Amino acid sequence: MTDFTARRTIMVDTQVRPSDVTKFPIIEAMLAVPREAYVTAGLREAAYLGENLDLGGGRVILDPRTLAKMLDALSIDGDDLVLDIGSAYGYSAAIIARMAEAVVAVEENDLMVKDAQRTLIEHGADNVIVHHGPLRAGAAEHGPYDVITLQGGVEHLPDAITDQLKEGGRIACLFMQGPLGQVRIGHRIDGRINWRFAFNAAAPVLPGFERHAVFIL
C-alpha cells in the first residue's frame, strides 16, 4: 500500500523547502492536503512528482515548487478572499483554503467541477465555493477579491479578470512566451496593475487566455 503521507513529506522537503519557501502556513497546507485525492485514480501514483501533473486537454496541476513559490509571493492572510482560476479537481483551492478566509474556485470542465465539489467536502474544505463557468470570466458575483491566482499559463490576461481584484489586492500570473514563462505578481494601485517579476516557471496556457483568443462574456 502506497504511503502517501510519506510522499507528501518528501515533496515538501525536496521540492518546496529548497525553493526558499519557508512560510509555515504554506508548509503546513502542503503537508496536510492529500494531493493524490485531487486527481483521477490513474494519476495517484504520479501525484507527488516534481513536475506539472498532466490532466489532459492542456490542463495541469502546477508542480509543487511553482504553486508554493506563487503562494509565498502573494502572502495570503487569514482574512483574504481568493479567486482561484482553473482549480481543476480542487487541489490548489484546498491548499489556499487553509490560509485564506474563503476561496472561489473557478472551473469550466463539468467532470472536474463535480469531482472537486465532492472531494473538497470530503476533506473538510468548507470555505471553498466551486464556481462552474468559463475560466476567462472569473466569478465577479462573488468578488471583488483580495487575491487572484491562475493555475496555468497565460498569454493574454483579460480585463474581466483584473477588474475583479480589489484596490490594494494581489494577483499571481504565469505569463508564457513560447515554452518559457515568468511568474509575476501584480498589485492593484490607483486602479492599475503594477507587475514585478517573481520567478521563472512554465505551464500550458489556460483555455481562454491565449494571445489571439476572442473574449465574449
N, C-alpha and C positions, 0 to 999 in steps of 0.2 A: 504493500500500500504506500502510495506516494506521501511523503511528509511535506506538505505544502507550507506548514509553519516554518520549518527549517529553510525552505527555499526563499520565503519572504525575508528572513533574517539575512541570508546570503545576498539577496538582491540589494537590501539596504546597505550592507557592509561593503559590497564590491562595486555597486553602481551609483548609489546615492551619496553616501558619506564622502567618497573620494572626489566627488564633483563639487566639493565645498558647500554642500547643503547641510547645515547644522541646526536649523530651527527645529526645536523639539516637536511642535505640532505636526510638521511635515513628516518627520521620522516616525512619530507615533502613529500617524494615519497610515503610512505605508507598511508598517509592521502589523497593523490591526486589520486592514481591509483585505479580504481574500481575493486577490486578482484573478485566481482561477475560477471564481464563481461568476465573473462578469464576462465570460467568453463562452462560445459553444463548446460542447463536450469534446469535440475533436481537437480543440486548441489548448485544453487544460495543461497538457504536459509541456507545452511551449510557453506558458503564461509568464514565466519569470526570466525568459531570455533577455539579454540586454540590447534589444532592438525593437523597432516598431513591430507590433503584432498585426499581421495582415488579416483583416476581416473579410476581404473580398470586395469587389466593386470599387476599388480605390480608397477604401476606408481602412483605418488602422486604430489601434490603441497606441498612443505615443509611448516610446520607450521610457523606462523609469527615470533615467537621467534627465531627459528633456522635460517631462512633466514636473519632476521635483524642482529643477532649476527655475522653471517658469513660475511655480508657486512661491519659491523662495524670493524671486524678484518682485512679486506682487505684494508680499507681506499682508496676507489676508488676516483680518481681525474678526473677533467673535461677534461683532455686530454688523458685519458686511452682508449685503445681498449680492449674490454672484450669479451671473448668466454664463452657463457652460454650453457652448455651441458645438454640436457634433459629439455628444456624450456616448453615442453608440449603446452598448449594453449597460452603461451606467458606472463604470469604474472610476472615471475622473470625477464624476459628481459625488460618488461615495467618499472619495478622498477629501474633496473640498468641503463636503458637508461636516466633516469632523473639525473644521477650522472656522467656518462661517456660520452666521445665524441661519441662513437659508440659501438654497441653490435652486435655480430654474434650469433644468437640463433640456436642451432643445435637440430633438431628433426627428428625422423625416422618414426613416425606414420603419415600416409597420411592425415587422418582427422584432427589431431592436427595441422599439418602444414598449412592446408587450413584455419582453424579457426583462428590460430594465426596471419597469414598474414592479414586476414580481420579485426580482432579486433584491432591489433596494428595500422593499417591505420586509422580506425575509431576514435581512441583515440589519434591520432597525434604523435605516436612514430615513427617518420620518420627517426630516426637514428638507427633503428634495421633492420638487414638483417636476414631473416629466411632461414636457410640452411637446405635443405632436404637431409638427409643421415644418415648412421649408427652413433649412439652416440659415439661408441668406436673409430671412425675415426676422430672426431672433424671436423675442417674445415681449413686445412692447407693452402689452396689457399688464404684465407683472412688474415692470420697471418703474422708474429708472434704476440703474444698478450701480453699486459701488465698484464692482469688479466685473470684467468680462474676460473669459478665456475661450480660445478656439482650439479644438482638439484635432488639428490637422494643418496643412499648409494653406497659404493664401497668396494669390497673385493680385487680386483686387479686393479691397475692403469697402463694401458699400456703406453709404451714409446711413442707411436704415439700421445698421449695427451701431455705429459710433454715436448716433443720435440717442441711443438708449443708455448711454453712460452718463452718470451724474457729473455735475461740476465737481472737480477735485477727484474724480474716480480714476481707476487704472485699468488698462487693457493690455493683455499679452497676446502677441500675434506673431506667428511664424511665417515671415514673408519669403516666398520661394522665387528663385530665379534659375530656371532650369533645374539641375539636380542639387543645387546648393541653396541653403536658406539661412536666414538670420532671425532669431527671436528678438523682437523689440518690445519695449514696454512704453506704452503711451499714457500720458496724464492729461486729463481734460482741464485746461486752464483758460478762463475767459472765453469759453465756448469752442476752443480749438484743441486738437490733439497734438501734444508735443512728444515726439518719439525719441528714445535713446536705445542704442544697441545694448543687448544683454549677453547673448552668446550665439554660437553657430549650431545649427541643427538642420534636420531635413525630414520631410514627410510628404505624402501625396497631397495635392491640392483638394480641399473640400469641395463637393459639388455646389455650384453657385458662386464660388469665389475665384473662378478662372478669370484671366485678364480680359478675355473678349466676350464674357457672358453678358447676356441681356437680362436685366433685372426687372421683373414685373411683379409688383406686390399687390 
